[in-house]
Amino acid sequence: MEAIKQFELSKEYLESLQLGIEQGNVDFIRESLDGVNEADIAAILDELSLQESVYVLRLLENQLAADILIELDDVTLLKVLREIENSEIAAWIEMMDSDDGADILNLLSEKDREEVISDFQDKVKSEQVLELLRYEEDTAGGIMAKEFIRANKNWNVVQTINEIRRQAENVEKIYSIYVVDNRQQLMGRVSLKRIILAGADTKIEDIYDDEVISVPVHMDQEEVASVMRKYDLESVPVINAKNKLVGRITVDDILDVVQEEADEDIQAMSGISAQVDEYDSVYKLTKARLPWLMIGIIGGLLGAGFIGFFEAGLAKVTALAFFIPLITATGGNVGIQSSTLVVQSLANKSAFDDSLSRRFMKGLLVAIINGLVLASFVFGMVVLFYGNEVKFAMVISIALFCVVLLASFMGTFTPIVLDRFGINPALASGPFITTANDLIGLAVYFLVAMSLLSL
């Protein structure tokens, strides 16, 4: 078997393709793209102008064009969809799995969506896509596909194989055969291997496995991803409130979910309160960024107020001001480290594997060790550079130790509290933790200084 080589897009290839487009050389364009994977063709279209991309898509067979659309990022895809007729969109969606078709329709305006659906020739596909559109996008129902293979438990092996052949025409990948009863309720699953090895007259009810993991149709997509990761599933059946089998979710669908959730967490940790893209409108980008920037500004103003309150003390010992950045930066770093670990465990559903007291003691021990090491190092450096100012060095090191403990506590428990209230805990790893720890650090620093230096 010949190995498939990874496609590499070169400048020469792109220029020759663009020349073919400019000259309208249809045969050359099709020949250039022949044998190239749809994901690679999508990457090629990203390098072309919008008009060139649309021109190329219209030259290809509907099935290939549909496969390419699925691989395009949402921004490019939306631009392409705006340039083509609704009848063309309908023809391409009919070549896709129902979940991919529903995703594309969700990008369109309500008016265009209705026009595309009215242009469907395949009524079965139309019904499948319409059903998926009724579910929230971030639920199991929103990401499931209607294309899967089911077998009645009363069928024998011969009947089942014939049905598999018939149903497989519309199923791109076959992971499992789901077994249902006469009311279409999920009973279990059976592998192709067991069907092939069984005798012709063997009933499916005698060979299927009734221990099947399923997810309800309204389960959040992140929880679905957690279930599939926990049980190492390639696909999972989706059931409704009556236990009827209504769809399946495959591992490639979950990869998209994981990527989407990771993007959301990264943006949240950066202080962006909504999922945005660099191509979004100025208003949407501003709205997503401004709230947490305002929190940072308010925190900074409060910090300035703290420093102003201790202005008299600073006037007596001006060297205290030199170490304010050290205190605030260390508190921010410790808080972000702690909260990042907790956010990660919350995402993996392992945050509560240990009891809360055990988690607290572990975090406290780590904070004490880190605090002692950092405080000792700073104490030595201050004594070294400021002569025998031992009391002054003690102020810096004690304040630093206390800040490390408090910042670790804030970073550990703030995400847990936010998660309990249904707020994205990743938000705790951004400006919120940093701002809070800056204020706490300044307060602790000046209180220790007042106590030891009698300010």
SETITI-188024 format. One record per residue (C-alpha): residue in one letter; x, y, z. Coordinates in steps of 0.5 Angstrom, whole numbers, padded with zeros to 4 digits, always signed. Last residue first. Example, Ala and Ser with C-alpha at 12.3 -4.5 7.8 and 13.67 -1.06 7.14 Angstrom:
// residues 2
S+0027-0002+0014/A+0025-0009+0016/
This chain:
// residues 455
L+0011+0108+0122/S+0013+0104+0127/L+0018+0100+0123/L+0016+0093+0125/S+0008+0094+0125/M+0008+0100+0120/A+0012+0096+0115/V+0008+0089+0116/L+0001+0093+0115/F+0004+0097+0109/Y+0006+0090+0106/V+0000+0087+0108/A-0005+0092+0104/L+0000+0092+0098/G-0001+0085+0097/I-0008+0084+0098/L-0009+0090+0093/D-0005+0087+0088/N-0008+0080+0089/A-0015+0082+0088/T-0012+0085+0081/T-0008+0079+0079/I-0014+0074+0081/F-0019+0078+0077/P-0015+0080+0071/G-0014+0073+0069/S-0014+0066+0072/A-0021+0067+0076/L-0024+0068+0069/A-0022+0061+0067/P-0027+0059+0073/N-0033+0061+0068/I-0039+0063+0072/G-0044+0057+0074/F-0044+0060+0082/R-0040+0053+0084/D-0035+0055+0078/L-0034+0062+0081/V-0033+0059+0088/I-0028+0053+0085/P-0024+0059+0081/T-0023+0063+0087/F-0021+0057+0092/T-0014+0056+0089/G-0012+0063+0087/M-0014+0066+0093/F-0011+0061+0098/S-0004+0062+0094/A-0005+0069+0094/L-0006+0069+0101/L+0000+0065+0103/V+0005+0068+0098/V+0003+0075+0100/C+0004+0073+0107/F+0011+0070+0105/L+0013+0077+0102/A+0011+0081+0107/I+0015+0077+0112/S+0021+0078+0107/I+0020+0085+0106/V+0019+0087+0113/M+0025+0083+0115/A+0030+0086+0110/F+0028+0093+0114/K+0029+0090+0121/V+0036+0087+0118/E+0038+0094+0115/N+0046+0091+0116/G+0048+0094+0109/Y+0042+0095+0104/F+0045+0091+0098/L+0047+0084+0102/V+0041+0085+0107/V+0036+0086+0102/M+0039+0080+0098/G+0039+0075+0104/F+0032+0077+0106/V+0030+0076+0099/F+0032+0069+0098/S+0029+0067+0105/A+0023+0070+0103/L+0023+0066+0097/V+0025+0060+0100/L+0020+0061+0106/G+0014+0063+0101/N+0015+0057+0096/I+0015+0052+0102/I+0009+0055+0106/A+0005+0056+0099/V+0006+0048+0098/L+0004+0046+0105/L-0002+0051+0104/G-0004+0048+0097/K-0003+0041+0100/M-0007+0043+0106/F-0013+0046+0102/R-0014+0040+0097/R-0014+0035+0103/S-0019+0040+0107/L-0023+0040+0100/S-0023+0033+0099/D-0019+0030+0094/D-0023+0028+0087/F-0026+0034+0087/A-0022+0038+0082/S-0022+0032+0078/K-0027+0034+0072/N-0022+0035+0067/A-0024+0042+0066/L-0024+0043+0074/S-0017+0040+0074/Q-0015+0045+0069/V-0018+0051+0073/V-0015+0049+0079/L-0008+0048+0076/T-0009+0055+0073/S-0012+0058+0079/S-0005+0056+0083/Q+0000+0059+0078/I-0004+0065+0077/G-0005+0067+0084/V+0003+0066+0085/N+0005+0070+0079/G+0000+0076+0082/G+0003+0075+0089/T+0010+0076+0086/A+0008+0081+0082/T+0005+0085+0087/I+0011+0084+0092/L+0016+0086+0088/P+0013+0092+0084/I+0012+0095+0091/F+0020+0094+0093/F+0023+0100+0091/A+0017+0104+0095/L+0019+0101+0102/A+0026+0105+0100/T+0023+0112+0102/V+0023+0110+0109/K+0020+0116+0112/A+0016+0119+0106/L+0014+0112+0105/G+0010+0112+0112/A+0007+0119+0111/E+0004+0116+0104/F+0001+0110+0107/F-0006+0113+0105/G-0003+0115+0098/I+0000+0108+0097/F-0007+0105+0099/G-0011+0110+0094/A-0006+0108+0089/G-0008+0101+0090/L-0015+0103+0089/L-0014+0106+0083/G-0010+0100+0080/G-0016+0096+0082/I-0021+0100+0079/I-0017+0100+0072/G-0016+0093+0072/I-0024+0092+0073/M-0024+0097+0067/L-0020+0092+0063/W-0024+0086+0065/P-0030+0090+0063/L-0027+0093+0056/R-0025+0086+0053/A-0031+0083+0050/K-0035+0089+0049/T-0029+0092+0045/L-0028+0086+0041/K-0036+0086+0039/Y-0036+0094+0038/V-0030+0093+0033/S-0033+0088+0029/D-0030+0081+0029/Y-0024+0079+0025/E-0020+0078+0031/D-0025+0073+0033/V-0029+0073+0040/Q-0031+0068+0045/A-0034+0073+0051/S-0031+0075+0057/I-0024+0077+0055/G-0019+0078+0061/S-0013+0074+0058/M-0016+0067+0062/A-0022+0068+0059/Q-0019+0068+0052/I-0015+0062+0054/D-0021+0059+0057/E-0026+0060+0051/D-0020+0057+0046/A-0020+0051+0050/E-0027+0050+0050/E-0027+0051+0042/Q-0021+0046+0041/V-0025+0041+0046/V-0031+0042+0042/D-0028+0041+0035/L-0024+0034+0038/I-0031+0032+0040/D-0034+0032+0033/D-0028+0028+0031/V-0029+0023+0037/T-0036+0022+0034/I-0043+0024+0037/R-0049+0019+0036/G-0057+0021+0034/V-0064+0020+0037/L-0064+0013+0040/K-0070+0013+0045/N-0069+0013+0052/K-0076+0017+0053/A-0072+0023+0055/N-0068+0023+0049/I-0062+0019+0047/V-0055+0020+0044/P-0050+0015+0043/V-0043+0015+0044/S-0037+0015+0039/E-0030+0013+0039/L-0030+0012+0047/D-0024+0012+0052/Y-0029+0012+0058/K-0027+0018+0061/R-0025+0022+0055/M-0032+0020+0052/V-0035+0022+0058/S-0031+0029+0059/A-0033+0031+0052/V-0040+0030+0053/E-0039+0034+0059/E-0036+0040+0055/Q-0042+0039+0050/D-0047+0040+0055/M-0052+0035+0056/H-0059+0036+0053/V-0060+0030+0049/P-0058+0025+0054/V-0051+0021+0054/S-0050+0014+0053/I-0045+0009+0055/V-0047+0002+0053/E-0047-0004+0058/D-0053-0008+0054/D-0048-0012+0050/Y-0051-0015+0044/I-0050-0023+0042/D-0056-0026+0044/E-0061-0020+0043/I-0058-0020+0036/K-0061-0027+0034/T-0057-0032+0031/D-0059-0035+0024/A-0053-0033+0020/G-0048-0036+0026/A-0044-0030+0029/L-0037-0029+0027/I-0039-0023+0023/I-0044-0020+0028/R-0039-0020+0033/K-0034-0017+0029/L-0038-0011+0027/S-0039-0010+0034/V-0046-0010+0038/R-0049-0004+0042/G-0054-0003+0048/M-0062-0003+0049/L-0063+0004+0046/Q-0071+0005+0045/Q-0073+0005+0038/R-0080+0003+0040/N-0079-0004+0037/D-0073-0005+0041/V-0066-0002+0039/V-0059-0004+0038/Y-0053+0001+0036/I-0048-0002+0031/S-0041+0001+0033/Y-0036+0005+0030/I-0038+0006+0023/K-0035+0012+0019/E-0039+0016+0013/V-0046+0014+0014/N-0051+0015+0009/E-0049+0009+0005/A-0048+0005+0011/Q-0056+0004+0012/R-0057-0001+0006/R-0051-0005+0008/I-0052-0005+0015/E-0059-0007+0014/N-0057-0013+0010/I-0052-0015+0015/T-0057-0014+0021/Q-0062-0019+0017/V-0057-0024+0016/V-0055-0024+0023/N-0062-0025+0026/W-0067-0019+0028/N-0070-0019+0034/K-0065-0014+0037/N-0067-0009+0032/A-0061-0006+0029/R-0058+0001+0028/I-0053+0005+0024/F-0052+0012+0025/E-0053+0019+0021/K-0057+0023+0025/A-0051+0027+0028/M-0050+0030+0034/I-0047+0037+0036/G-0053+0041+0038/G-0057+0035+0041/A-0051+0034+0046/T-0051+0041+0048/D-0047+0047+0046/E-0051+0049+0039/E-0058+0049+0043/Y-0063+0044+0040/R-0068+0045+0035/L-0063+0046+0029/L-0062+0039+0030/E-0069+0037+0028/L-0068+0041+0022/V-0062+0038+0020/Q-0065+0031+0020/E-0072+0033+0017/S-0068+0037+0011/K-0064+0031+0010/V-0070+0026+0010/K-0073+0031+0005/D-0067+0031+0000/Q-0068+0036-0005/F-0067+0042+0000/D-0068+0049-0003/S-0073+0050+0002/I-0068+0049+0007/V-0063+0054+0004/E-0069+0059+0004/E-0070+0059+0011/R-0063+0059+0013/D-0062+0065+0009/K-0068+0069+0012/E-0066+0067+0019/S-0059+0069+0018/L-0053+0064+0016/L-0048+0061+0021/N-0053+0056+0024/L-0054+0053+0017/I-0047+0051+0017/D-0047+0048+0024/A-0053+0044+0022/G-0050+0042+0015/D-0044+0039+0020/D-0049+0036+0024/S-0053+0033+0019/D-0047+0029+0015/M-0045+0033+0009/M-0047+0032+0002/E-0054+0035+0003/I-0051+0041+0005/W-0047+0042-0001/A-0054+0042-0005/A-0057+0047+0000/I-0051+0052-0001/E-0052+0052-0008/S-0059+0053-0008/N-0057+0059-0003/E-0053+0062-0008/I-0046+0064-0007/E-0042+0070-0004/R-0045+0070+0003/L-0043+0063+0004/V-0036+0064+0002/K-0035+0070+0007/L-0038+0066+0013/L-0033+0060+0011/T-0027+0064+0012/V-0029+0067+0019/D-0032+0060+0021/D-0025+0056+0019/L-0026+0052+0013/E-0025+0044+0014/I-0033+0043+0013/L-0033+0047+0007/I-0028+0043+0004/D-0032+0037+0005/A-0038+0040+0001/A-0034+0042-0005/L-0032+0035-0005/Q-0039+0032-0005/N-0041+0038-0010/E-0036+0036-0015/L-0031+0042-0016/L-0031+0048-0021/R-0036+0052-0016/L-0031+0051-0011/V-0025+0054-0015/Y-0029+0060-0017/V-0031+0061-0010/S-0024+0061-0007/E-0022+0066-0013/Q-0027+0071-0011/L-0025+0071-0004/S-0018+0072-0005/L-0013+0066-0005/E-0009+0064+0001/D-0015+0061+0005/L-0017+0057-0001/I-0010+0053-0001/A-0011+0051+0007/A-0018+0049+0005/I-0015+0045-0001/D-0011+0042+0005/A-0017+0040+0009/E-0020+0037+0003/N-0014+0032+0001/V-0011+0033-0005/G-0012+0028-0010/D-0014+0032-0016/L-0013+0039-0014/S-0008+0041-0020/E-0012+0037-0025/R-0018+0041-0023/I-0015+0047-0024/F-0011+0045-0030/D-0018+0043-0033/V-0022+0049-0031/N-0017+0054-0035/G-0020+0060-0033/Q-0014+0064-0035/E-0014+0068-0028/I-0016+0061-0025/G-0010+0058-0028/L-0005+0063-0026/Q-0008+0063-0019/L-0006+0055-0019/S+0001+0057-0022/E+0002+0062-0017/L+0000+0057-0011/Y+0004+0052-0013/E+0010+0056-0014/K+0009+0059-0007/S+0009+0052-0004/L+0003+0049+0000/E+0006+0042+0002/F+0001+0036+0002/Q+0003+0030+0007/K+0004+0024+0003/I+0000+0018+0003/A+0004+0012+0004/E+0003+0007-0002/M+0000+0000+0000/
